[in-house]
Amino acid sequence: MQTKPVIPTNFDFHSHSAVSDGFLPPREVARRAAANGVDLWALTDHDTLGGLAEAAATAAEVGMGFVNGVEISIEWRNTPIHIVGLGFDAQHPGLSGGLEALRLGRVERAQRMSDALAAIAIPGVLEGAMRYAGNPDLISRAHFARYMVEIGIARDVPGVFQHYLTPGKPGYVDHRWASLEEAIGWINAAGGVAVVAHPGRYKMSGGDMRRFLDDFKDLGGQGVEVTCGSHSPDHIMHFARLVRHYAFHASRGSDFHGPTESYVDLGKLPQLPEDLKPIWRLVR
């Protein structure tokens, strides 16, 4: 089920619920988005479509346009990157099957992360993190971080990531995510549109970003998040230039996880630069 207004004025195409690593159930995320003036919304939980039916039904109840979404974990040249899929058929077996394989990998990764933390005298983190995970199959670093804040390892979630859960830190473990080709292939085969999520967060040189965007476009990717919760005004200007150069469509998303753990609230982002082509034009 997908609905959308003819010309949205406040679209938010990146948000999470408790089905993955957000705090609120899909129905509450939908109601919060509508209360904040969002008129076209996508729920983009990590590697799962499990919250879409509830999200769509609630969006319809509150009179808000809705499109199916997902955020897929990939790796490109040893760099972890996220790709948002929008406007796809949630019943497509290629997409749902690929995401199921990714979820199975998350559980195995979580055990290895817990073992690595136990080796530096922080035991029991997997069990503690599971209390924060609404869906055990989608246990993530965010759930680990929340538990580690609870037991006093760091003051806040960013502090846990900075010192324990990013590459080179003691709780980080390598993992084989989907390839860029696989993720775009799943999305496109299901009739959707592939978008690069929060590109300003990746530790890539300018040259590597262009090489990545070359590959992304060659494989059928069509959009880039220009305005998102973690982007500064400089990021917005920089990625707007790249979107113009590649003739991509531009997306906008808060990356909302919850009232106390988000860069910005749903629908409270700056608007896209007026000359860019908004991604909602491509979404069914």
Backbone bond lengths (Angstrom), bond angles and torsions (degrees), N, CA, C in turn:
res aa  C-N    CA-C-N  psi(-1)  N-CA   C-N-CA  omega(-1)  CA-C   N-CA-C  phi
1 M - - - 1.466 - - 1.512 109.52 -
2 Q 1.317 117.49 122.46 1.443 121.61 178.90 1.525 109.44 -139.75
3 T 1.307 116.76 132.59 1.459 121.94 177.47 1.510 108.09 -135.14
4 K 1.325 116.57 152.31 1.459 119.02 176.56 1.527 109.87 -156.13
5 P 1.323 116.89 146.81 1.459 119.48 173.72 1.521 110.16 -69.66
6 V 1.320 116.72 159.30 1.466 120.41 -176.89 1.526 110.32 -63.26
7 I 1.322 118.34 -48.98 1.461 121.62 179.66 1.528 108.03 -130.46
8 P 1.324 118.44 93.78 1.463 119.96 179.94 1.532 111.17 -69.83
9 T 1.306 115.79 145.33 1.461 121.04 177.22 1.523 112.42 -107.32
10 N 1.346 117.36 -16.45 1.464 121.03 -178.92 1.523 108.23 -146.29
11 F 1.329 115.81 83.82 1.465 118.52 -179.91 1.525 109.87 -100.37
12 D 1.338 115.86 144.55 1.461 123.06 178.80 1.522 107.07 -133.13
13 F 1.342 115.40 108.99 1.461 121.41 -173.19 1.526 113.06 -110.64
14 H 1.331 117.38 30.62 1.461 119.42 175.75 1.526 108.25 -155.43
15 S 1.336 116.35 107.42 1.460 120.79 178.68 1.521 109.07 -159.38
16 H 1.335 114.64 161.51 1.470 120.73 -173.96 1.514 111.62 -132.67
17 S 1.325 114.80 150.52 1.459 121.68 177.03 1.524 109.54 -120.47
18 A 1.334 115.35 179.85 1.461 120.62 178.56 1.524 112.55 -68.31
19 V 1.324 117.91 -7.29 1.459 120.11 174.35 1.531 110.37 -66.51
20 S 1.349 117.32 -27.48 1.471 119.47 170.56 1.518 108.40 -117.38
21 D 1.332 119.00 -104.83 1.469 119.01 -174.73 1.523 113.45 -117.04
22 G 1.334 117.93 18.49 1.450 120.80 173.27 1.520 111.41 -84.81
23 F 1.332 116.67 175.80 1.455 122.00 -178.13 1.525 113.18 -96.55
24 L 1.334 118.26 -28.11 1.460 122.02 -170.53 1.526 111.02 -107.11
25 P 1.344 118.25 148.24 1.460 119.42 174.24 1.527 110.44 -65.88
26 P 1.329 117.38 158.98 1.469 119.67 -176.40 1.519 113.92 -52.96
27 R 1.327 118.16 -39.92 1.470 120.05 -178.09 1.522 111.47 -62.58
28 E 1.340 117.25 -35.58 1.464 119.82 -179.98 1.524 111.58 -75.80
29 V 1.317 117.10 -33.89 1.465 119.29 174.82 1.528 109.22 -63.83
30 A 1.332 116.78 -42.53 1.464 120.82 178.84 1.523 110.89 -60.42
31 R 1.316 116.64 -46.75 1.470 119.52 -178.25 1.519 111.50 -65.89
32 R 1.320 116.89 -37.20 1.464 119.87 178.62 1.525 110.33 -66.39
33 A 1.337 116.37 -41.83 1.466 119.73 178.10 1.526 110.26 -59.62
34 A 1.324 117.24 -47.55 1.460 120.29 -179.13 1.524 111.27 -63.07
35 A 1.328 117.14 -41.12 1.463 121.01 179.52 1.525 111.51 -63.54
36 N 1.335 116.50 -27.50 1.464 121.20 179.26 1.524 112.77 -88.61
37 G 1.314 117.14 7.05 1.458 120.20 175.91 1.505 115.70 89.15
38 V 1.334 118.47 10.30 1.466 120.22 176.57 1.526 108.52 -70.12
39 D 1.316 116.84 130.96 1.463 119.34 178.55 1.525 113.18 -110.00
40 L 1.322 117.74 -9.80 1.467 121.87 174.04 1.522 107.22 -145.71
41 W 1.329 116.37 121.23 1.467 121.13 -167.11 1.516 110.97 -134.31
42 A 1.323 115.81 145.91 1.460 121.72 172.30 1.520 109.33 -129.19
43 L 1.309 116.60 132.60 1.463 122.73 168.83 1.518 107.29 -88.90
44 T 1.334 116.92 126.22 1.477 120.71 -174.20 1.523 110.07 -127.29
45 D 1.317 116.99 61.35 1.457 119.82 179.69 1.522 110.86 -64.23
46 H 1.325 115.18 154.84 1.465 121.13 -176.41 1.528 111.45 -70.89
47 D 1.310 116.08 117.94 1.466 123.15 167.90 1.524 114.31 57.32
48 T 1.330 117.49 25.88 1.457 120.15 178.49 1.525 110.58 -150.84
49 L 1.324 114.71 150.42 1.460 122.17 176.08 1.529 110.36 -109.79
50 G 1.323 116.78 10.91 1.453 121.85 -169.59 1.513 115.70 -64.93
51 G 1.334 118.85 -22.87 1.458 120.62 -178.27 1.514 114.70 -97.15
52 L 1.345 117.69 -1.08 1.461 119.47 -169.49 1.529 113.56 -68.89
53 A 1.324 117.74 -39.58 1.464 119.03 -177.79 1.524 111.13 -63.06
54 E 1.334 116.87 -45.60 1.470 120.47 178.67 1.523 110.59 -65.01
55 A 1.323 116.84 -41.04 1.462 120.52 179.67 1.525 111.08 -62.44
56 A 1.318 116.53 -45.25 1.466 120.71 -178.78 1.519 111.24 -64.19
57 A 1.329 116.43 -42.97 1.458 119.68 -178.86 1.527 111.11 -63.92
58 T 1.326 117.07 -41.33 1.463 119.94 -179.17 1.523 110.51 -70.49
59 A 1.335 117.06 -39.57 1.465 119.61 176.81 1.527 110.59 -57.98
60 A 1.324 116.33 -41.07 1.458 119.71 178.43 1.530 111.18 -64.50
61 E 1.323 116.30 -39.54 1.472 120.51 179.58 1.528 111.72 -60.63
62 V 1.329 116.23 -39.17 1.471 119.87 -175.53 1.528 112.33 -94.78
63 G 1.333 117.64 4.40 1.459 121.36 175.96 1.513 114.85 74.58
64 M 1.335 116.99 31.49 1.467 121.85 -179.12 1.519 109.72 -110.81
65 G 1.321 117.07 137.55 1.448 120.82 176.21 1.518 111.14 -64.72
66 F 1.323 117.15 147.84 1.457 121.71 -176.14 1.516 110.80 -142.40
67 V 1.356 115.62 141.45 1.463 121.42 171.11 1.523 108.27 -131.81
68 N 1.320 115.92 148.99 1.463 120.08 176.71 1.522 110.47 -66.18
69 G 1.335 116.04 142.73 1.456 120.28 178.11 1.511 112.07 -146.68
70 V 1.319 115.65 161.72 1.461 123.30 175.31 1.518 107.53 -158.78
71 E 1.326 117.68 151.55 1.463 122.41 173.41 1.523 107.65 -116.19
72 I 1.318 116.35 117.93 1.461 122.24 -172.87 1.524 110.05 -103.59
73 S 1.332 115.64 132.47 1.466 122.24 178.72 1.517 109.13 -83.81
74 I 1.337 116.38 122.88 1.463 120.35 178.92 1.531 109.80 -130.10
75 E 1.317 114.18 173.37 1.466 120.34 172.59 1.520 107.64 -134.70
76 W 1.328 115.41 130.78 1.467 122.00 178.25 1.520 107.75 -126.15
77 R 1.325 116.86 115.58 1.473 122.37 -179.86 1.535 111.07 49.10
78 N 1.326 114.96 49.19 1.472 123.94 177.68 1.523 114.08 69.15
79 T 1.325 117.63 12.91 1.462 121.49 177.46 1.521 109.44 -109.76
80 P 1.343 118.63 121.13 1.472 120.15 175.66 1.530 110.21 -69.41
81 I 1.318 116.32 131.49 1.462 123.13 -177.85 1.527 107.44 -140.31
82 H 1.313 116.89 153.23 1.467 121.14 176.57 1.525 110.09 -114.00
83 I 1.319 114.91 136.92 1.452 122.48 177.71 1.532 108.57 -118.38
84 V 1.315 116.43 124.47 1.460 121.48 176.85 1.521 108.90 -90.04
85 G 1.325 115.70 133.18 1.453 121.86 172.37 1.519 109.31 -106.50
86 L 1.326 117.34 137.90 1.463 122.27 -176.23 1.527 110.98 -133.68
87 G 1.341 116.18 143.12 1.448 121.12 169.15 1.509 115.90 70.58
88 F 1.315 118.12 27.51 1.458 122.75 -176.41 1.533 111.13 -95.40
89 D 1.319 115.21 169.50 1.461 123.05 171.63 1.525 107.70 -81.82
90 A 1.333 116.69 111.90 1.465 120.76 -176.14 1.525 112.82 -68.65
91 Q 1.325 117.81 -11.43 1.472 120.76 179.25 1.532 112.38 -94.62
92 H 1.311 117.62 0.92 1.465 119.07 -176.14 1.531 110.32 -66.72
93 P 1.331 118.28 125.44 1.470 120.26 -174.10 1.523 114.32 -66.56
94 G 1.319 117.71 -30.80 1.458 119.24 179.64 1.514 111.88 -65.77
95 L 1.327 116.72 -43.73 1.460 121.01 178.71 1.518 111.04 -68.90
96 S 1.324 117.43 -49.96 1.467 119.59 -177.51 1.521 111.48 -64.11
97 G 1.334 117.84 -36.72 1.456 120.86 178.98 1.521 112.43 -68.78
98 G 1.321 117.05 -40.92 1.456 120.07 177.45 1.511 111.99 -63.29
99 L 1.331 116.85 -40.76 1.464 120.44 179.47 1.525 111.32 -67.75
100 E 1.318 116.80 -35.76 1.470 119.27 177.94 1.528 110.75 -61.40
101 A 1.318 117.04 -40.97 1.464 120.24 178.31 1.526 111.23 -63.18
102 L 1.327 117.35 -38.88 1.462 120.22 177.75 1.525 111.49 -64.64
103 R 1.324 117.11 -38.81 1.462 119.75 -179.82 1.524 111.36 -64.88
104 L 1.309 117.52 -39.45 1.461 120.32 177.41 1.527 110.63 -61.14
105 G 1.310 116.47 -37.01 1.459 120.11 178.23 1.515 112.73 -67.90
106 R 1.325 118.73 -30.41 1.459 121.84 179.51 1.528 111.67 -63.15
107 V 1.313 117.43 -40.05 1.467 120.83 -178.53 1.522 110.08 -63.97
108 E 1.320 116.36 -44.72 1.472 120.00 179.57 1.521 110.53 -64.97
109 R 1.339 117.73 -40.02 1.461 120.62 177.80 1.520 110.88 -62.22
110 A 1.328 116.88 -41.27 1.464 120.55 -178.03 1.522 111.14 -60.61
111 Q 1.327 117.29 -40.05 1.463 119.24 178.57 1.525 110.71 -64.14
112 R 1.315 117.27 -40.39 1.472 119.83 179.72 1.532 111.18 -68.18
113 M 1.335 117.25 -36.33 1.459 119.91 175.58 1.526 110.81 -62.79
114 S 1.333 115.82 -44.25 1.457 120.13 179.62 1.529 111.08 -62.00
115 D 1.321 116.04 -41.45 1.469 119.74 178.17 1.522 111.13 -62.83
116 A 1.338 116.59 -40.15 1.462 120.43 -179.86 1.527 111.02 -65.43
117 L 1.326 117.47 -39.07 1.467 120.51 178.63 1.531 110.82 -70.83
118 A 1.322 116.78 -37.35 1.467 119.33 177.10 1.524 111.01 -61.58
119 A 1.327 116.51 -32.50 1.463 120.50 180.00 1.519 112.76 -67.16
120 I 1.354 117.35 -18.38 1.470 120.27 175.61 1.535 110.36 -110.46
121 A 1.333 114.75 29.18 1.467 122.66 172.56 1.527 113.66 69.80
122 I 1.343 116.40 34.42 1.465 120.95 170.36 1.531 106.21 -123.88
123 P 1.346 117.46 83.59 1.465 120.37 -173.84 1.525 112.55 -84.78
124 G 1.334 114.98 162.94 1.454 121.67 169.66 1.514 115.72 71.29
125 V 1.320 117.65 19.87 1.465 118.49 -174.38 1.529 111.71 -72.50
126 L 1.323 118.35 -35.14 1.461 119.39 179.21 1.524 110.47 -61.62
127 E 1.314 116.71 -46.08 1.464 119.81 -179.85 1.531 110.99 -62.28
128 G 1.328 116.42 -41.27 1.459 119.65 177.95 1.509 112.53 -66.85
129 A 1.340 116.60 -40.72 1.461 120.71 -179.54 1.522 111.61 -64.98
130 M 1.326 116.43 -32.96 1.458 119.85 -179.12 1.527 111.72 -61.53
131 R 1.312 117.61 -25.42 1.467 120.36 178.35 1.528 111.46 -68.24
132 Y 1.326 116.40 -21.77 1.463 121.41 179.61 1.523 112.29 -94.44
133 A 1.313 116.99 -9.44 1.470 120.92 -174.07 1.521 109.77 -95.84
134 G 1.321 117.05 111.20 1.453 120.09 176.46 1.519 111.82 -65.06
135 N 1.324 116.59 -29.14 1.459 122.75 178.76 1.527 107.76 -124.89
136 P 1.348 118.47 105.35 1.467 120.30 -177.29 1.523 114.05 -56.20
137 D 1.332 117.59 -28.40 1.465 120.23 179.38 1.517 112.19 -69.53
138 L 1.343 117.05 -12.95 1.459 120.67 -178.37 1.520 111.18 -116.92
139 I 1.318 116.63 32.08 1.461 121.21 175.06 1.530 108.63 -57.59
140 S 1.328 116.07 133.70 1.461 120.07 -172.47 1.522 111.21 -137.13
141 R 1.323 114.67 174.19 1.462 119.52 176.28 1.529 111.25 -61.70
142 A 1.329 117.47 -31.96 1.469 119.67 178.79 1.519 111.09 -61.95
143 H 1.334 117.66 -39.62 1.461 120.43 178.09 1.526 110.64 -66.75
144 F 1.332 116.98 -40.13 1.465 120.69 174.93 1.525 109.78 -58.93
145 A 1.326 116.13 -46.26 1.462 120.65 -175.94 1.525 111.38 -63.48
146 R 1.325 116.95 -41.17 1.467 119.12 -179.43 1.525 111.39 -63.22
147 Y 1.322 116.17 -41.24 1.461 118.49 177.93 1.527 110.96 -66.91
148 M 1.316 117.54 -38.65 1.464 120.28 -178.90 1.523 111.66 -67.91
149 V 1.321 117.60 -30.42 1.466 120.16 171.53 1.525 109.51 -66.64
150 E 1.327 116.22 -42.79 1.475 120.97 -179.60 1.523 111.42 -56.46
151 I 1.325 117.75 -40.45 1.475 120.03 -176.44 1.524 112.55 -92.30
152 G 1.327 116.99 7.98 1.454 120.62 170.93 1.505 116.58 85.89
153 I 1.341 117.69 16.80 1.465 120.01 179.57 1.523 110.65 -70.34
154 A 1.321 117.26 -33.86 1.466 122.17 177.58 1.526 107.94 -148.03
155 R 1.326 115.17 166.12 1.462 120.49 -176.96 1.521 112.33 -74.21
156 D 1.330 116.12 -35.34 1.464 119.43 -176.79 1.518 109.77 -150.05
157 V 1.340 115.34 172.79 1.457 121.15 -176.74 1.532 112.12 -61.04
158 P 1.356 119.88 -46.23 1.476 118.06 177.07 1.526 112.53 -56.94
159 G 1.326 117.63 -35.28 1.457 120.45 178.79 1.517 112.42 -64.63
160 V 1.345 116.73 -38.33 1.465 119.96 176.90 1.522 110.04 -63.65
161 F 1.333 116.64 -47.01 1.463 119.28 179.50 1.527 110.53 -59.77
162 Q 1.317 116.89 -45.35 1.458 120.85 -175.49 1.522 112.23 -60.54
163 H 1.328 117.08 -38.84 1.462 120.35 -172.43 1.525 114.59 -101.35
164 Y 1.354 117.78 -16.60 1.461 118.32 -172.69 1.531 115.45 -132.76
165 L 1.325 120.07 -28.82 1.462 119.98 -163.33 1.521 115.13 -120.36
166 T 1.321 118.26 13.43 1.459 121.00 175.47 1.521 109.74 -110.64
167 P 1.345 118.61 162.87 1.465 120.74 -176.67 1.522 112.66 -50.17
168 G 1.326 115.36 132.34 1.458 122.07 -178.94 1.513 114.15 92.09
169 K 1.342 117.80 -8.89 1.458 121.72 179.67 1.530 109.73 -97.73
170 P 1.337 117.75 160.66 1.472 120.02 -167.58 1.521 116.10 -66.69
171 G 1.336 119.02 -23.81 1.452 120.04 -179.51 1.512 114.61 -97.17
172 Y 1.326 117.37 2.17 1.466 120.87 -178.78 1.523 109.82 -88.60
173 V 1.324 117.04 135.69 1.460 120.85 174.96 1.525 108.53 -128.25
174 D 1.312 115.59 145.09 1.456 120.55 176.65 1.524 109.78 -69.02
175 H 1.310 115.24 151.95 1.463 119.73 -179.38 1.518 108.42 -152.26
176 R 1.304 116.01 147.16 1.459 120.89 178.85 1.530 108.57 -91.44
177 W 1.335 115.68 103.65 1.451 120.82 175.94 1.528 109.30 -89.57
178 A 1.308 116.83 -174.88 1.462 120.42 175.54 1.529 109.56 -67.19
179 S 1.303 116.31 157.58 1.461 120.29 172.17 1.530 108.83 -84.56
180 L 1.320 115.84 162.63 1.467 120.25 175.78 1.523 110.25 -58.38
181 E 1.319 116.63 -42.51 1.465 120.59 -179.58 1.521 111.02 -62.27
182 E 1.345 117.03 -41.99 1.462 119.66 -179.86 1.528 111.33 -63.51
183 A 1.333 116.38 -49.23 1.460 119.74 -175.75 1.526 111.86 -61.55
184 I 1.328 116.78 -47.82 1.466 119.44 179.38 1.522 110.12 -64.29
185 G 1.324 116.48 -38.21 1.460 119.98 178.73 1.519 112.44 -61.88
186 W 1.339 117.27 -43.67 1.469 120.80 178.28 1.533 110.69 -61.25
187 I 1.339 115.46 -46.66 1.466 120.20 -177.02 1.527 110.80 -64.26
188 N 1.321 116.16 -49.24 1.467 119.46 -176.99 1.525 112.11 -66.08
189 A 1.337 116.74 -37.99 1.464 119.46 179.15 1.525 111.28 -63.66
190 A 1.342 116.47 -29.25 1.464 121.11 179.13 1.527 112.05 -87.68
191 G 1.334 117.03 8.74 1.457 120.80 176.62 1.517 114.58 82.75
192 G 1.345 116.73 16.62 1.461 120.63 -176.94 1.507 114.19 -102.03
193 V 1.317 114.73 -173.44 1.460 123.86 -177.19 1.532 108.03 -123.36
194 A 1.329 116.90 131.30 1.464 121.69 -179.44 1.524 110.79 -96.01
195 V 1.347 115.18 134.96 1.462 122.67 -175.32 1.526 108.96 -132.92
196 V 1.327 117.68 137.52 1.469 121.29 174.16 1.524 108.97 -75.86
197 A 1.317 116.81 122.62 1.463 121.20 179.23 1.525 110.82 -81.81
198 H 1.329 116.36 142.12 1.480 125.53 173.98 1.536 114.48 25.04
199 P 1.317 118.31 65.92 1.474 120.02 -175.03 1.521 113.88 -63.63
200 G 1.319 117.87 -22.33 1.457 119.60 179.36 1.516 114.49 -69.04
201 R 1.324 117.99 -10.71 1.461 121.26 -178.37 1.518 113.38 -88.41
202 Y 1.323 118.25 -10.44 1.457 119.45 -175.36 1.524 110.95 -87.44
203 K 1.321 115.31 138.18 1.467 120.54 -179.08 1.532 108.13 -84.12
204 M 1.327 115.43 79.31 1.455 122.44 -177.41 1.515 109.14 -130.83
205 S 1.316 116.07 143.55 1.456 120.07 173.36 1.527 109.37 -70.39
206 G 1.332 116.19 166.15 1.458 119.74 176.63 1.512 112.11 -58.32
207 G 1.334 115.79 -39.86 1.465 119.46 179.47 1.511 112.00 -66.40
208 D 1.341 117.08 -41.80 1.461 119.88 178.89 1.526 110.93 -65.56
209 M 1.329 117.37 -38.20 1.461 119.33 178.50 1.521 110.54 -62.35
210 R 1.312 117.24 -41.65 1.465 119.47 178.09 1.530 111.19 -66.15
211 R 1.322 117.14 -39.14 1.462 119.14 177.50 1.528 110.26 -64.42
212 F 1.322 116.30 -40.48 1.458 119.91 177.00 1.528 110.86 -62.30
213 L 1.321 117.39 -46.42 1.459 120.27 -179.36 1.530 111.51 -66.44
214 D 1.338 117.29 -32.20 1.469 119.91 173.19 1.526 109.64 -58.70
215 D 1.344 116.16 -49.86 1.466 120.51 -179.74 1.525 110.57 -63.22
216 F 1.329 116.02 -43.84 1.464 121.23 -179.08 1.530 110.54 -57.09
217 K 1.306 116.51 -46.46 1.473 120.01 -179.77 1.522 111.40 -68.08
218 D 1.346 116.81 -43.41 1.460 120.30 -178.76 1.534 111.44 -60.30
219 L 1.345 117.14 -31.68 1.463 121.52 -177.54 1.525 113.19 -87.51
220 G 1.328 116.93 -2.35 1.461 119.80 176.34 1.510 115.83 107.72
221 G 1.337 118.13 9.88 1.455 120.50 174.18 1.511 111.29 -70.08
222 Q 1.344 116.55 147.70 1.465 119.00 -173.10 1.521 115.47 -128.75
223 G 1.335 118.82 -8.61 1.452 118.29 -174.65 1.519 113.92 -145.41
224 V 1.324 115.23 160.65 1.464 123.45 177.56 1.527 108.24 -136.73
225 E 1.342 116.55 136.47 1.462 119.69 172.34 1.524 108.70 -72.06
226 V 1.297 116.36 112.47 1.459 121.86 177.99 1.524 110.24 -92.11
227 T 1.318 115.81 -48.70 1.459 121.71 178.07 1.520 107.92 -105.27
228 C 1.320 116.36 114.30 1.461 119.34 177.84 1.523 108.78 -148.22
229 G 1.326 115.10 169.58 1.450 120.33 -171.11 1.509 114.84 -57.16
230 S 1.329 117.95 -36.01 1.459 121.41 -175.82 1.521 113.44 -93.78
231 H 1.329 118.79 4.99 1.458 121.52 -177.99 1.525 112.02 -93.21
232 S 1.309 115.16 131.81 1.464 121.91 173.29 1.532 109.26 -79.99
233 P 1.332 117.92 168.87 1.476 118.91 173.94 1.520 112.87 -55.88
234 D 1.339 117.50 -36.30 1.465 119.83 177.35 1.522 111.42 -65.42
235 H 1.340 117.08 -39.89 1.467 120.02 175.93 1.524 110.42 -59.49
236 I 1.322 116.18 -45.35 1.465 119.93 -178.49 1.522 110.83 -58.64
237 M 1.329 117.41 -45.63 1.466 120.10 179.44 1.519 111.36 -65.08
238 H 1.345 116.68 -40.86 1.463 120.39 -177.86 1.522 111.18 -64.92
239 F 1.326 116.75 -48.44 1.466 118.20 -176.63 1.525 112.40 -76.38
240 A 1.331 117.13 -23.02 1.459 119.10 170.86 1.530 110.04 -62.88
241 R 1.336 116.72 -40.88 1.469 119.99 177.84 1.524 110.94 -62.49
242 L 1.333 116.30 -42.16 1.463 119.11 -179.95 1.528 111.21 -67.54
243 V 1.311 117.54 -38.81 1.464 120.64 177.45 1.524 110.43 -61.17
244 R 1.329 117.04 -41.60 1.464 119.62 177.14 1.528 111.01 -63.29
245 H 1.334 115.22 -43.21 1.469 119.79 -177.59 1.526 111.18 -61.26
246 Y 1.322 117.11 -42.86 1.465 121.22 -176.03 1.531 113.09 -90.18
247 A 1.319 117.08 -4.29 1.472 121.73 -176.16 1.521 111.81 60.15
248 F 1.327 116.14 35.95 1.454 120.84 173.96 1.528 110.22 -79.57
249 H 1.335 115.20 166.49 1.445 121.63 165.84 1.538 108.32 -90.70
250 A 1.324 116.38 153.67 1.464 121.53 -175.10 1.516 110.76 -106.20
251 S 1.331 115.70 137.35 1.456 120.21 177.41 1.525 110.49 -112.06
252 R 1.321 113.83 168.54 1.466 122.69 -174.90 1.525 107.41 -144.15
253 G 1.336 117.66 124.87 1.460 119.01 -178.40 1.508 112.19 -159.84
254 S 1.322 115.44 138.71 1.463 120.83 -175.88 1.516 113.00 -74.68
255 D 1.334 118.64 -25.12 1.466 122.84 -169.09 1.538 109.55 59.51
256 F 1.318 115.73 40.21 1.467 122.15 -178.68 1.527 110.74 -66.91
257 H 1.350 115.61 131.82 1.463 122.02 173.99 1.523 112.31 -117.13
258 G 1.312 116.97 -29.01 1.453 121.05 -179.70 1.515 110.22 173.88
259 P 1.332 117.19 165.95 1.467 120.32 -175.78 1.521 114.32 -60.17
260 T 1.335 117.44 -28.58 1.467 120.18 -175.70 1.520 113.42 -107.08
261 E 1.327 117.69 0.32 1.468 119.01 -174.95 1.522 110.43 -143.45
262 S 1.319 115.83 61.16 1.455 120.88 179.80 1.520 109.39 -147.10
263 Y 1.319 115.62 151.44 1.456 120.43 176.27 1.523 110.77 -65.95
264 V 1.329 115.66 -39.11 1.465 121.34 -177.33 1.520 107.79 -155.43
265 D 1.311 117.56 154.78 1.453 120.75 -179.02 1.530 110.42 -76.59
266 L 1.304 115.28 162.74 1.464 121.69 178.11 1.531 111.44 -54.05
267 G 1.315 115.86 131.01 1.458 120.75 174.33 1.509 115.76 73.69
268 K 1.334 118.93 4.58 1.464 121.87 -174.62 1.529 112.47 -102.79
269 L 1.299 116.54 26.41 1.461 122.07 -178.73 1.523 111.81 -89.38
270 P 1.337 117.01 157.46 1.472 118.65 167.66 1.528 109.95 -61.66
271 Q 1.318 115.97 154.25 1.454 120.09 175.94 1.529 110.13 -71.80
272 L 1.321 116.23 159.55 1.457 120.93 173.89 1.531 110.06 -67.42
273 P 1.321 117.51 151.08 1.469 118.97 169.37 1.532 110.21 -52.45
274 E 1.334 116.33 136.66 1.461 120.99 -167.98 1.525 114.41 -63.18
275 D 1.333 117.78 -25.99 1.462 118.81 -175.79 1.524 113.27 -83.09
276 L 1.327 118.18 -8.81 1.459 120.28 -178.26 1.525 111.09 -79.98
277 K 1.322 115.47 151.78 1.464 121.57 177.88 1.528 108.51 -85.68
278 P 1.323 119.49 114.71 1.464 120.26 -177.56 1.528 111.82 -70.79
279 I 1.319 115.28 142.54 1.464 120.76 -174.45 1.521 112.16 -65.14
280 W 1.326 118.69 -23.46 1.464 118.86 -178.12 1.523 112.08 -62.19
281 R 1.332 116.99 -20.27 1.468 118.95 177.47 1.524 112.67 -63.65
282 L 1.336 116.61 -23.89 1.463 120.68 -178.16 1.517 113.00 -94.40
283 V 1.327 116.97 -10.66 1.462 120.39 -172.81 1.514 109.75 -89.31
284 R 1.299 116.63 133.20 1.465 121.63 -178.70 1.517 110.89 -70.19
